[in-house]
């Protein structure tokens, strides 16, 4: 899980602000955007808590995206087409079902630790 820092919270509160901060210490904050109000420490701490609470959902969505990316190739139309490919993937339907299940978890992350389905084993024609 990602540890939320003050810099991340400040960036979320003031996306266009330029600043530097050392060792996650608010007193070391150097504000380089005079046209943007400096958020008070209490607001930064509250934003850190919010981001930390949201992080499991962000992590879940990121993991789902990674798993989908790794199997994107299975959705290419000619991968499972015996007329266009030799060998061809014979279990594309399993991959489509797997991807659908992964996508459902990524879109609606559970409140508990997600259990992603096991990726199917490629089966190729001979």
Phi, psi and omega in degrees: 000143179285135174273126181279130180253167176298322179300318179296319180293317179296319178298322178292322180285323185226075189301334182260001183286148173248134184198169169223151179214142183245136174053032177058033184248112184303326181292346178267002182298125174247116185265123185248014181235082185298339181276355181243128180296141178284126179290138178294157182303321181299322179291321178296316179296320178295320179293323177300317179296319179296312180297321179296321179293327180278343188301319178302324179290320178297314179300318179298314179296320179295318179295318178298317179299318180297315180296321177294318179302318183293341180244012178306321184302334183288347182265355178294131190302320185279352180298326182249014182260112182295340179283326184261338185227140174213108007283165177233155180287123183267347182241042179301325180300324177296319179293321179296319178294317178301311181297324178295318179294318179296316180299320179298320178292319180293324181283322179234076183301140178288162178281344175255177180301128182289146173245105181278147178293161178280135180294136179295156174274134180298136174235121185248150175292158178251000000 
